[in-house]
């Protein structure tokens, strides 16, 4: 009985094995990848024919982390895996961006690539392996594909690069880069860094590509052993007419170029003029010609317009909006725009605009995450919203898109390295894109920097971001700074780079052209650096440094460490003590145990007096002063008894005022002279040597009543 084949490869000193022919045999391709005890099942299925009218690749990438992989039961009411988490969506986006450009342009059958994490060892992260597994599943199938492709993660510890580092190694790494490519080319880069130099970025990509080449050759060798993987299936998903193609090109190319050379800054005006060229051509056709050419016109017109725009850039050095290749669009920014936010900013670059809000909270506001590979809380969130009005459209809202999650994550990774290490706040930034014509994620980074500084968060340095483009034909190429949306669609590269004056903090690159030389990449990075620094000057002109003070409406937070053996005393039985302190002081108090075993207390309050009272109460418990015999105190009556009252001397320490020591006057019932919660002054008289209870007296602090002469009998 054939139970499939298994082959292994060692990458970065770690063995990876891939098995095929054993599981999911009804899929067009299926493999199980294993590194350590982390295992991924990847499958691919493609339709035999394209649906009528489909002129694109309808590919779905799905990644799911199964809780059973880590020996856990999912939370929630239904106790089953639900909608994709943000982490799963980010993994899907990385794989999609790497795979999609490698399918033939004329292949339009529906493709579904599904990956599942079926075992997880807590050592080897699966997200660096998913692309390798997905591409191998396609390689062993008969689906047409211009791959294979693979990806690796690159880390660096003490200057040494590490391929596919373990989770423990990543804790010590100063970079986290995911890079995908084919044997010949890099197709995708995404990562975050601690202010590295442009030359280091090139080194990271080069080192990653060496491992990617090995993994791609491994896939080719493995596919050669699978009879069903070759030849690839035949297909015919497009109908073309070379005569119509040539006619449209001849009629429209020069007119499109005439629009392109005008260098119009307005996106709407350009769209209007380009559309007019197409409409004029259609109007010039007879009914008989239109019947023959109609279904081809849109596709061939787009090709003519694309060629005209690209030729204008390469041959005439004119961009769509008239800028020079390295010129940044006009900028303006403003901080403190919203009166009640804890920080706010508006950042506008050309026809792209972001409104950023900063909200600061306490420990209880941290984002709670319960994924297969991570369980805990996160104190920094950045949410990116892209409403349809930002591009002048009206369309259905269907919740947060994968694109919004991806752009928000890129901006978060860009800003995270500059946050202060001693920050006690939970930070939430929200970017509302109000206008968009390219680089809205980079506008989000700039607006985020401004809002943080406006809110008084003492970031280490301001961060700016820029999106770079590329137009390449043969030996000619043009690197474009701060690309427009149209330049992104018509170009060969979208390279987003963020950083401080000192270096790069994050990047995201998608390359659509084969054979991008490293020299061109290096030029793009240096040109991006100049653009970033230009934008940073505008940021600093708007606000030179973080405000020294928080906004008046921002809640104040104090945090300090207490001994481990005092955590329970602060919380009290069933949380009674900490809850009462919150009620008495109108504050929000949290306490968590640190790795050192100590407890970290965080107090959040809108009132200085309330904050002081809460700090005093907790510190009296955590660092209790000694009760001094003979000293005078003031405290609340905790309970009434027939023989007296128990009073709080210090938090956690009570004593008894006997009924005879409460007043010079004779007291019959304590209820007649006081009640629970009353504050009284008293003196510590002594401590019972047997019970170790403190004996208190209120009477000794009261003035003695004057003596009166007894009445005489007459």
C-alpha positions as CSV (number, residue, x, y, z in Angstrom):
1,X,0.0,0.0,0.0
2,X,1.4,3.4,-1.0
3,X,1.5,5.7,2.0
4,X,3.2,8.6,0.2
5,X,6.8,9.9,0.3
6,X,8.6,12.1,2.8
7,X,11.7,14.2,2.0
8,X,13.8,16.4,4.3
9,X,15.9,19.6,4.0
10,X,18.0,21.4,6.5
11,X,17.7,25.2,6.5
12,X,19.6,27.3,9.0
13,X,20.6,24.2,11.0
14,X,17.0,23.1,11.4
15,X,15.5,20.1,9.7
16,X,12.2,20.5,7.8
17,X,10.4,17.4,6.4
18,X,7.6,17.4,3.9
19,X,5.3,14.5,3.3
20,X,2.8,14.0,0.4
21,X,0.5,11.3,-0.8
22,X,-0.6,10.2,2.6
23,X,-3.3,12.8,3.7
24,X,-6.0,14.6,1.7
25,X,-5.5,12.7,-1.5
26,X,-8.6,14.0,-3.2
27,X,-7.2,17.6,-3.3
28,X,-5.2,18.5,-6.4
29,X,-2.1,18.8,-4.1
30,X,-1.6,18.2,-0.4
31,X,1.5,18.1,1.8
32,X,2.3,18.0,5.5
33,X,5.3,20.1,6.6
34,X,7.0,19.5,9.9
35,X,9.7,21.3,11.8
36,X,10.3,20.0,15.3
37,X,6.8,19.1,16.5
38,X,5.1,21.9,14.6
39,X,3.1,20.6,11.7
40,X,1.2,22.3,8.9
41,X,-1.3,20.6,6.5
42,X,-1.5,22.5,3.2
43,X,-3.9,21.7,0.3
44,X,-4.8,23.2,-3.0
45,X,-7.7,22.7,-5.3
46,X,-8.4,24.6,-8.6
47,X,-11.4,24.5,-10.9
48,X,-11.1,22.8,-14.2
49,X,-12.6,25.8,-16.0
50,X,-13.0,29.5,-15.4
51,X,-16.4,30.9,-14.7
52,X,-17.9,32.9,-17.5
53,X,-17.0,36.6,-17.4
54,X,-14.2,36.2,-14.9
55,X,-11.1,38.0,-16.1
56,X,-8.9,37.7,-13.0
57,X,-7.6,35.0,-10.7
58,X,-10.3,34.2,-8.1
59,X,-7.9,32.8,-5.5
60,X,-8.7,32.2,-1.8
61,X,-6.0,31.8,0.8
62,X,-7.1,30.4,4.1
63,X,-5.1,29.7,7.2
64,X,-6.4,28.2,10.4
65,X,-4.7,27.4,13.7
66,X,-6.4,24.5,15.3
67,X,-6.5,24.7,19.1
68,X,-6.0,20.9,19.3
69,X,-2.6,21.5,17.8
70,X,-1.6,22.9,21.2
71,X,-3.7,20.5,23.3
72,X,-6.3,23.1,24.1
73,X,-10.0,23.6,23.8
74,X,-11.2,26.9,22.3
75,X,-12.8,29.5,24.5
76,X,-16.2,31.1,23.8
77,X,-19.7,29.7,24.0
78,X,-19.5,27.3,21.1
79,X,-16.0,25.9,22.1
80,X,-14.9,25.7,18.5
81,X,-12.6,27.7,16.2
82,X,-14.5,30.8,15.0
83,X,-13.7,33.5,12.5
84,X,-10.0,34.1,11.7
85,X,-7.9,36.0,14.3
86,X,-5.9,39.0,13.2
87,X,-2.7,36.8,13.4
88,X,-4.3,34.2,11.0
89,X,-5.4,37.0,8.6
90,X,-1.9,38.5,8.6
91,X,-0.4,35.1,7.7
92,X,-3.0,34.7,4.9
93,X,-2.0,38.1,3.5
94,X,1.7,37.2,3.4
95,X,1.1,34.0,1.6
96,X,-1.4,35.6,-0.8
97,X,1.0,38.4,-1.7
98,X,3.7,35.9,-2.4
99,X,1.7,33.4,-4.4
100,X,-0.7,35.5,-6.5
101,X,1.8,37.1,-8.9
102,X,3.2,33.6,-9.7
103,X,0.1,32.3,-11.4
104,X,-0.1,32.8,-15.2
105,X,-1.8,36.1,-16.1
106,X,-4.4,34.3,-18.2
107,X,-5.3,31.6,-15.7
108,X,-8.7,32.5,-14.2
109,X,-10.0,29.2,-12.7
110,X,-11.0,29.4,-9.0
111,X,-8.1,28.4,-6.7
112,X,-8.4,27.6,-3.0
113,X,-5.3,27.2,-0.9
114,X,-6.0,26.0,2.6
115,X,-3.4,25.6,5.4
116,X,-4.0,24.3,8.9
117,X,-1.7,24.2,11.9
118,X,-2.3,20.7,13.1
119,X,0.5,20.4,15.7
120,X,2.4,23.1,17.6
121,X,5.4,22.6,19.8
122,X,5.7,26.1,21.3
123,X,9.2,26.3,19.9
124,X,9.0,26.7,16.1
125,X,6.7,29.5,14.8
126,X,4.4,28.2,12.0
127,X,4.0,31.5,10.2
128,X,7.5,31.3,8.7
129,X,6.6,27.8,7.3
130,X,3.2,28.3,5.8
131,X,4.3,29.7,2.5
132,X,6.8,26.9,2.0
133,X,4.0,24.3,2.6
134,X,1.5,26.1,0.4
135,X,3.9,26.4,-2.6
136,X,4.9,22.7,-2.2
137,X,1.2,21.7,-2.3
138,X,0.9,23.6,-5.6
139,X,4.2,22.2,-6.9
140,X,3.1,18.5,-6.5
141,X,-0.3,19.3,-8.3
142,X,-1.0,19.7,-12.0
143,X,-2.1,23.4,-11.5
144,X,-0.3,25.8,-13.8
145,X,2.1,27.8,-11.6
146,X,5.2,29.9,-12.4
147,X,6.8,29.0,-9.1
148,X,7.8,27.4,-6.9
149,X,8.0,30.0,-4.2
150,X,9.1,29.8,-0.6
151,X,9.6,32.1,2.4
152,X,11.8,32.3,5.5
153,X,12.0,34.4,8.6
154,X,15.3,36.2,9.4
155,X,16.3,37.2,12.9
156,X,19.6,38.6,14.2
157,X,21.3,38.1,17.5
158,X,24.6,39.9,18.4
159,X,25.1,40.7,14.7
160,X,24.6,37.1,13.5
161,X,21.7,36.4,11.1
162,X,19.4,33.4,11.9
163,X,17.1,31.7,9.5
164,X,13.8,30.6,10.9
165,X,14.7,31.4,14.5
166,X,12.8,29.8,17.4
167,X,10.5,31.8,19.6
168,X,13.1,31.9,22.2
169,X,15.7,33.2,19.7
170,X,13.2,35.9,18.5
171,X,13.1,37.3,22.0
172,X,16.7,38.3,21.7
173,X,16.5,39.3,18.0
174,X,16.7,43.0,16.9
175,X,14.9,42.3,13.6
176,X,11.9,40.2,12.5
177,X,11.7,39.9,8.7
178,X,9.6,37.6,6.5
179,X,10.9,37.3,3.0
180,X,9.4,35.3,0.1
181,X,10.8,34.6,-3.3
182,X,11.5,32.2,-6.2
183,X,14.8,30.7,-7.3
184,X,15.4,33.8,-9.4
185,X,13.6,36.7,-7.6
186,X,12.4,38.2,-4.3
187,X,8.6,38.7,-4.5
188,X,7.7,39.9,-1.0
189,X,9.3,41.4,2.1
190,X,7.7,42.4,5.4
191,X,9.2,43.1,8.8
192,X,10.1,45.3,11.7
193,X,13.6,46.4,12.9
194,X,15.4,48.4,15.5
195,X,16.4,51.4,13.3
196,X,18.7,49.5,10.9
197,X,20.6,51.0,8.0
198,X,19.6,50.6,4.3
199,X,22.7,48.5,3.6
200,X,21.6,46.1,6.4
201,X,18.2,45.7,4.8
202,X,19.8,44.6,1.5
203,X,22.0,42.1,3.5
204,X,18.9,40.6,5.1
205,X,17.2,40.1,1.8
206,X,20.3,38.5,0.2
207,X,20.8,36.1,3.1
208,X,17.1,35.1,3.0
209,X,17.3,34.5,-0.7
210,X,20.0,31.9,-0.3
211,X,17.8,29.7,1.8
212,X,14.7,30.4,-0.4
213,X,16.6,29.1,-3.4
214,X,17.3,25.8,-1.6
215,X,13.7,25.4,-0.6
216,X,12.5,26.1,-4.1
217,X,14.9,23.5,-5.6
218,X,13.7,21.1,-3.0
219,X,10.1,21.6,-4.2
220,X,11.1,21.0,-7.8
221,X,13.0,17.8,-6.9
222,X,10.0,16.5,-4.9
223,X,7.5,17.4,-7.6
224,X,9.7,15.4,-10.1
225,X,8.9,12.3,-8.0
226,X,5.2,12.8,-8.3
227,X,3.8,11.5,-11.6
228,X,0.6,13.6,-11.4
229,X,2.5,16.9,-11.1
230,X,3.6,16.9,-14.7
231,X,2.5,17.9,-17.3
232,X,0.5,20.8,-15.9
233,X,-3.1,20.9,-17.0
234,X,-4.0,22.7,-20.2
235,X,-6.4,25.6,-20.1
236,X,-7.9,28.4,-22.2
237,X,-9.4,31.1,-20.1
238,X,-9.0,34.1,-22.4
239,X,-10.2,34.9,-25.9
240,X,-8.1,37.4,-27.7
241,X,-8.1,39.2,-31.1
242,X,-4.7,40.4,-32.2
243,X,-6.3,42.6,-34.9
244,X,-8.5,44.5,-32.3
245,X,-5.6,44.7,-29.9
246,X,-3.4,46.5,-32.5
247,X,-6.3,48.7,-33.5
248,X,-7.0,49.9,-29.9
249,X,-3.3,50.5,-29.3
250,X,-3.0,52.5,-32.4
251,X,-6.1,54.6,-31.7
252,X,-5.6,55.2,-28.0
253,X,-1.9,55.1,-27.2
254,X,-1.0,58.6,-28.3
255,X,-4.1,60.1,-26.8
256,X,-3.4,58.4,-23.4
257,X,0.2,59.7,-23.6
258,X,-1.1,63.2,-24.2
259,X,-3.0,62.9,-21.0
260,X,-0.1,61.5,-19.1
261,X,2.4,64.2,-20.2
262,X,0.1,66.9,-18.7
263,X,1.2,66.0,-15.2
264,X,-2.2,66.7,-13.6
265,X,-2.2,66.7,-9.8
266,X,-5.9,65.9,-9.6
267,X,-6.8,62.2,-9.6
268,X,-10.4,62.9,-10.7
269,X,-9.3,65.1,-13.6
270,X,-6.9,62.4,-14.9
271,X,-9.5,59.7,-14.6
272,X,-12.0,61.9,-16.5
273,X,-9.6,62.5,-19.4
274,X,-8.4,58.9,-19.6
275,X,-12.1,57.8,-19.6
276,X,-12.8,60.2,-22.4
277,X,-10.2,58.6,-24.6
278,X,-11.9,55.2,-24.2
279,X,-15.4,56.7,-24.7
280,X,-14.3,58.5,-27.9
281,X,-12.9,55.3,-29.3
282,X,-16.1,53.4,-28.6
283,X,-18.1,56.3,-30.2
284,X,-16.0,56.1,-33.3
285,X,-17.1,52.5,-34.0
286,X,-20.0,51.4,-36.1
287,X,-22.6,49.0,-34.6
288,X,-21.0,46.1,-36.6
289,X,-17.5,47.0,-35.3
290,X,-18.7,47.4,-31.8
291,X,-20.4,43.9,-31.9
292,X,-17.0,42.4,-32.8
293,X,-14.7,44.5,-30.6
294,X,-16.9,45.2,-27.6
295,X,-15.8,42.4,-25.3
296,X,-12.1,43.2,-26.0
297,X,-12.1,47.0,-25.7
298,X,-11.7,47.4,-21.9
299,X,-8.8,44.9,-21.6
300,X,-6.9,46.3,-24.6
301,X,-7.6,49.9,-23.6
302,X,-6.1,49.3,-20.1
303,X,-3.0,47.8,-21.8
304,X,-2.7,50.9,-24.1
305,X,-3.1,53.3,-21.2
306,X,-0.6,51.4,-19.1
307,X,2.0,51.4,-21.8
308,X,1.5,55.1,-22.5
309,X,1.9,56.1,-18.8
310,X,5.0,53.9,-18.3
311,X,6.6,55.1,-21.5
312,X,6.0,58.7,-20.4
313,X,7.8,58.1,-17.2
314,X,10.7,56.1,-18.7
315,X,11.2,58.2,-21.9
316,X,10.0,61.7,-20.9
317,X,10.7,61.6,-17.1
318,X,7.2,62.8,-16.4
319,X,5.1,61.3,-13.7
320,X,1.3,61.3,-13.7
321,X,1.0,64.3,-11.5
322,X,4.0,66.1,-12.9
323,X,6.4,65.5,-10.0
324,X,10.1,64.6,-10.3
325,X,10.9,61.0,-9.5
326,X,12.2,61.8,-6.0
327,X,9.7,64.6,-5.2
328,X,7.2,64.3,-2.3
329,X,3.7,65.6,-2.6
330,X,2.8,68.8,-0.7
331,X,2.4,68.1,3.0
332,X,0.5,69.7,5.9
333,X,-0.2,68.5,9.4
334,X,-1.9,69.7,12.5
335,X,-2.0,68.4,16.1
336,X,-4.5,68.8,18.9
337,X,-7.3,68.9,16.4
338,X,-9.9,67.1,18.6
339,X,-10.7,68.7,21.9
340,X,-11.5,65.6,24.0
341,X,-9.1,63.0,22.6
342,X,-6.0,62.2,24.7
343,X,-4.0,63.1,21.6
344,X,-4.9,63.8,17.9
345,X,-3.4,64.8,14.6
346,X,-4.3,65.3,10.9
347,X,-1.7,64.4,8.3
348,X,-2.2,65.2,4.7
349,X,0.1,64.3,1.8
350,X,-1.3,65.3,-1.7
351,X,-4.7,63.7,-1.9
352,X,-4.1,61.3,1.0
353,X,-5.3,62.3,4.5
354,X,-5.4,60.5,7.9
355,X,-7.1,61.7,11.1
356,X,-5.4,60.0,14.1
357,X,-6.8,59.7,17.6
358,X,-4.8,58.6,20.7
359,X,-6.6,57.0,23.6
360,X,-4.7,56.1,26.8
361,X,-6.0,53.5,29.3
362,X,-4.9,51.2,32.1
363,X,-4.0,47.6,32.5
364,X,-7.7,46.5,32.2
365,X,-7.8,48.1,28.7
366,X,-5.1,45.9,27.2
367,X,-6.2,43.8,24.2
368,X,-6.8,40.2,25.3
369,X,-5.6,37.5,22.9
370,X,-6.3,33.8,23.0
371,X,-4.7,32.3,20.0
372,X,-3.1,28.9,19.6
373,X,0.4,30.3,19.5
374,X,-0.1,33.3,21.9
375,X,-2.2,33.8,25.0
376,X,-2.0,37.1,26.9
377,X,-2.5,40.8,26.7
378,X,-1.1,43.5,24.4
379,X,-0.7,47.1,25.6
380,X,-0.4,48.8,22.2
381,X,-3.1,48.7,19.5
382,X,-3.3,50.6,16.2
383,X,-6.5,50.3,14.1
384,X,-6.7,51.5,10.5
385,X,-10.1,52.3,8.9
386,X,-10.6,52.8,5.2
387,X,-14.2,54.0,4.6
388,X,-15.4,54.1,0.9
389,X,-15.9,57.9,0.9
390,X,-12.1,58.3,1.1
391,X,-11.9,57.4,-2.6
392,X,-15.2,59.0,-3.5
393,X,-17.1,55.7,-3.6
394,X,-20.3,54.4,-2.2
395,X,-20.1,50.7,-1.4
396,X,-21.4,48.2,1.1
397,X,-19.6,48.0,4.5
398,X,-18.8,44.4,5.4
399,X,-16.8,44.8,8.6
400,X,-13.0,45.2,8.9
401,X,-11.2,44.0,5.8
402,X,-8.0,42.0,5.6
403,X,-6.4,45.0,3.9
404,X,-7.4,47.2,6.9
405,X,-5.9,44.7,9.3
406,X,-2.7,44.4,7.3
407,X,-2.2,48.2,6.9
408,X,-2.9,48.7,10.6
409,X,-0.3,46.0,11.6
410,X,2.4,47.6,9.4
411,X,1.9,51.0,11.0
412,X,1.9,49.4,14.5
413,X,5.2,47.6,13.8
414,X,6.6,50.9,12.5
415,X,5.8,52.8,15.7
416,X,6.3,50.0,18.3
417,X,10.2,50.3,18.4
418,X,10.0,54.0,19.5
419,X,7.5,53.6,22.4
420,X,9.1,54.4,25.8
421,X,10.1,51.3,27.8
422,X,8.7,52.7,31.0
423,X,5.2,53.5,29.6
424,X,2.5,52.5,32.0
425,X,-0.5,53.2,29.7
426,X,-2.4,51.0,27.3
427,X,-2.2,52.8,24.0
428,X,-4.8,52.8,21.3
429,X,-4.2,54.7,18.0
430,X,-7.0,54.8,15.5
431,X,-6.4,56.0,11.9
432,X,-9.4,57.2,9.9
433,X,-8.4,57.6,6.3
434,X,-10.4,60.6,5.0
435,X,-8.9,60.8,1.6
436,X,-6.8,58.3,-0.3
437,X,-4.6,58.4,-3.4
438,X,-1.8,56.1,-2.4
439,X,0.4,55.6,0.7
440,X,-2.5,55.8,3.2
441,X,-0.6,53.3,5.5
442,X,2.4,55.6,5.5
443,X,0.2,58.6,6.2
444,X,-1.0,56.5,9.2
445,X,2.5,56.2,10.5
446,X,3.2,59.9,10.2
447,X,-0.2,60.8,11.9
448,X,0.5,58.2,14.6
449,X,3.8,59.9,15.4
450,X,2.1,63.3,15.6
451,X,-0.7,62.0,17.8
452,X,1.7,60.3,20.2
453,X,3.7,63.4,20.6
454,X,0.6,65.6,21.0
455,X,-0.6,63.2,23.7
456,X,2.6,63.5,25.7
457,X,3.9,60.0,25.1
458,X,7.7,60.3,25.3
459,X,8.6,58.4,22.2
460,X,12.3,57.9,21.5
461,X,12.2,59.6,18.1
462,X,9.6,60.6,15.5
463,X,8.8,58.0,12.7
464,X,7.8,58.8,9.1
465,X,6.9,56.5,6.3
466,X,7.0,56.6,2.5
467,X,5.9,54.3,-0.3
468,X,8.3,53.7,-3.2
469,X,7.4,52.5,-6.7
470,X,9.3,51.2,-9.7
471,X,8.8,51.3,-13.5
472,X,11.1,49.0,-15.3
473,X,11.3,48.0,-19.0
474,X,14.4,46.3,-20.3
475,X,17.5,48.2,-19.2
476,X,15.4,51.3,-18.3
477,X,14.0,51.9,-14.9
478,X,12.6,54.7,-12.7
479,X,12.4,54.6,-8.9
480,X,9.4,56.7,-7.8
481,X,9.1,58.3,-4.3
482,X,5.7,58.7,-2.6
483,X,3.7,56.9,-5.2
484,X,0.1,57.6,-6.2
485,X,-2.5,54.9,-6.3
486,X,-2.4,54.8,-10.1
487,X,1.4,54.5,-10.0
488,X,1.0,51.5,-7.6
489,X,-1.4,49.8,-10.0
490,X,0.6,50.5,-13.1
491,X,4.0,49.9,-11.6
492,X,6.3,47.0,-10.8
493,X,6.9,47.5,-7.1
494,X,5.2,48.8,-4.0
495,X,7.9,49.2,-1.3
496,X,6.7,50.8,2.0
497,X,9.5,51.9,4.3
498,X,9.3,53.6,7.7
499,X,11.9,54.8,10.1
500,X,13.5,57.5,12.3
501,X,16.4,59.7,11.4
502,X,18.6,56.9,12.8
503,X,17.3,54.0,10.7
504,X,14.5,51.8,9.4
505,X,11.8,50.5,11.8
506,X,9.5,48.5,9.4
507,X,9.0,47.7,5.7
508,X,6.7,46.0,3.4
509,X,7.5,45.2,-0.2
510,X,5.7,43.5,-3.1
511,X,7.6,43.1,-6.4
512,X,5.7,42.4,-9.6
513,X,8.7,42.3,-12.0
514,X,11.2,39.5,-12.6
515,X,14.9,40.0,-11.9
516,X,15.0,43.1,-9.7
517,X,18.7,43.8,-9.3
518,X,20.0,44.5,-5.8
519,X,21.5,47.8,-7.2
520,X,18.0,49.0,-8.0
521,X,16.8,47.9,-4.6
522,X,19.6,49.8,-2.9
523,X,18.8,52.9,-4.9
524,X,15.1,52.6,-3.9
525,X,16.2,52.4,-0.2
526,X,18.5,55.4,-0.4
527,X,15.9,57.5,-2.3
528,X,13.3,56.4,0.4
529,X,15.7,57.6,3.1
530,X,15.9,61.0,1.6
531,X,12.1,61.1,1.3
532,X,11.6,59.9,4.9
533,X,14.0,62.6,6.2
534,X,12.1,65.3,4.3
535,X,8.8,64.2,5.8
536,X,10.4,64.1,9.3
537,X,11.3,67.8,8.9
538,X,7.6,68.6,8.3
539,X,6.6,66.5,11.3
540,X,9.1,68.3,13.6
541,X,7.9,71.7,12.2
542,X,4.4,70.7,13.4
543,X,5.5,69.6,16.8
544,X,9.2,69.6,17.7
545,X,9.1,67.1,20.5
546,X,6.5,65.2,22.7
547,X,4.5,67.5,25.0
548,X,5.9,67.4,28.5
549,X,2.4,67.1,30.0
550,X,-0.5,64.9,29.3
551,X,-3.8,66.4,28.2
552,X,-6.0,67.6,31.2
553,X,-8.6,65.0,30.2
554,X,-6.1,62.1,30.2
555,X,-6.4,59.7,33.1
556,X,-3.3,59.7,35.3
557,X,-1.5,56.4,36.1
558,X,0.9,55.5,38.8
559,X,2.7,52.2,39.0
560,X,5.0,50.7,41.5
561,X,6.2,47.3,42.6
562,X,5.2,45.6,45.9
563,X,6.6,42.5,47.6
564,X,5.2,39.2,46.5
565,X,3.9,38.2,50.0
566,X,1.8,41.4,50.1
567,X,-0.1,40.8,46.8
568,X,-2.7,38.7,48.7
569,X,-3.0,41.3,51.5
570,X,-3.7,44.1,48.9
571,X,-6.3,42.0,47.1
572,X,-8.0,40.6,50.2
573,X,-10.3,37.6,50.5
574,X,-12.4,37.4,47.3
575,X,-11.0,40.8,46.3
576,X,-12.7,42.5,49.1
577,X,-9.9,44.9,50.1
578,X,-8.9,46.1,46.6
579,X,-12.6,46.5,45.6
580,X,-13.2,48.6,48.7
581,X,-10.2,50.8,48.0
582,X,-11.4,51.4,44.4
583,X,-14.8,52.4,45.7
584,X,-13.4,54.7,48.5
585,X,-10.9,56.4,46.2
586,X,-12.8,56.4,42.9
587,X,-9.8,54.8,41.1
588,X,-9.1,51.8,39.0
589,X,-6.5,49.5,40.6
590,X,-4.9,46.4,39.0
591,X,-2.1,44.2,40.3
592,X,-0.2,41.5,38.4
593,X,2.6,39.2,39.3
594,X,5.9,39.8,37.5
595,X,8.4,37.2,36.3
596,X,10.5,38.2,39.3
597,X,7.7,37.2,41.6
598,X,7.0,40.8,42.7
599,X,3.7,42.4,42.2
600,X,3.2,45.4,39.9
601,X,0.4,47.7,41.1
602,X,-1.1,50.2,38.6
603,X,-3.6,52.9,39.7
604,X,-5.5,55.0,37.2
605,X,-7.4,58.1,38.3
606,X,-8.8,61.4,37.0
607,X,-8.2,63.1,40.3
608,X,-4.9,63.9,42.1
609,X,-6.4,63.6,45.5
610,X,-8.0,60.3,44.7
611,X,-4.7,59.0,43.3
612,X,-2.8,60.1,46.4
613,X,-5.4,58.4,48.7
614,X,-5.2,55.1,46.7
615,X,-1.4,55.1,46.6
616,X,-1.3,55.8,50.4
617,X,-3.7,53.0,51.1
618,X,-1.8,50.4,49.1
619,X,1.6,51.4,50.3
620,X,0.4,51.2,53.9
621,X,-0.5,47.5,53.2
622,X,2.5,46.7,51.1
623,X,5.0,48.5,53.3
624,X,3.3,48.6,56.7
625,X,4.7,50.9,59.3
626,X,5.1,49.4,62.8
627,X,2.3,50.2,65.2
628,X,3.9,52.1,68.0
629,X,2.7,51.6,71.5
630,X,1.7,54.9,73.0
631,X,1.2,56.6,69.6
632,X,-2.0,58.3,68.6
633,X,-3.9,57.2,65.4
634,X,-7.1,57.8,63.5
635,X,-9.0,55.0,61.9
636,X,-12.4,53.6,60.9
637,X,-14.6,51.5,63.1
638,X,-14.6,48.1,61.4
639,X,-17.2,46.3,63.6
640,X,-19.2,46.7,66.8
641,X,-19.4,44.1,69.6
642,X,-21.1,44.1,72.9
643,X,-17.8,44.6,74.7
644,X,-16.4,47.3,72.4
645,X,-15.4,48.2,68.9
646,X,-12.6,47.0,66.5
647,X,-10.8,49.8,64.8
648,X,-8.4,49.9,61.9
649,X,-5.0,51.2,63.2
650,X,-3.2,50.8,59.9
651,X,-4.4,48.9,56.8
652,X,-4.5,45.3,57.7
653,X,-4.0,45.9,61.4
654,X,-6.9,46.2,63.9
655,X,-7.2,46.8,67.6
656,X,-9.9,46.8,70.2
657,X,-11.3,49.8,72.1
658,X,-13.0,48.2,75.0
659,X,-16.4,49.6,75.9
660,X,-14.9,51.0,79.1
661,X,-12.2,52.9,77.1
662,X,-14.5,54.5,74.6
663,X,-15.7,57.4,76.8
664,X,-15.5,58.9,80.3
665,X,-19.3,58.5,80.5
666,X,-20.6,55.1,81.1
667,X,-21.6,53.4,77.8
668,X,-24.3,50.7,77.9
669,X,-24.5,49.8,74.2
670,X,-21.9,50.7,71.6
671,X,-24.8,51.2,69.1
672,X,-25.9,54.2,71.1
673,X,-22.7,56.2,70.7
674,X,-21.2,55.1,67.3
675,X,-21.7,53.1,64.2
676,X,-19.6,51.1,61.7
677,X,-17.5,53.3,59.4
678,X,-17.2,56.2,61.9
679,X,-13.6,57.6,62.1
680,X,-12.3,58.0,65.6
681,X,-9.0,59.1,67.2
682,X,-7.4,56.8,69.7
683,X,-4.2,55.9,71.5
684,X,-2.4,52.5,71.4
685,X,-2.2,51.5,75.1
686,X,-0.6,48.0,75.0
687,X,-0.5,44.7,73.3
688,X,-1.7,41.5,74.8
689,X,1.3,39.2,75.1
690,X,-0.8,36.0,74.5
691,X,-3.3,37.0,71.7
692,X,-0.9,39.7,70.2
693,X,-4.0,42.0,69.9
694,X,-3.6,45.7,70.3
695,X,-5.5,47.4,73.1
696,X,-6.7,50.9,72.3
697,X,-8.3,53.8,74.2
698,X,-10.3,56.7,73.0
699,X,-11.1,57.9,76.5
700,X,-7.5,58.9,77.2
701,X,-7.6,61.5,74.4
702,X,-10.8,63.1,75.7
703,X,-10.8,65.9,78.3
704,X,-11.9,64.6,81.7
705,X,-15.2,66.0,82.8
706,X,-15.0,68.6,85.5
707,X,-15.9,67.4,89.1
708,X,-19.0,68.9,90.6
709,X,-19.7,69.2,94.4
710,X,-22.3,66.8,95.6
711,X,-25.6,68.5,96.7
712,X,-26.0,68.9,100.5
713,X,-29.2,68.0,102.3
714,X,-31.0,70.9,104.0
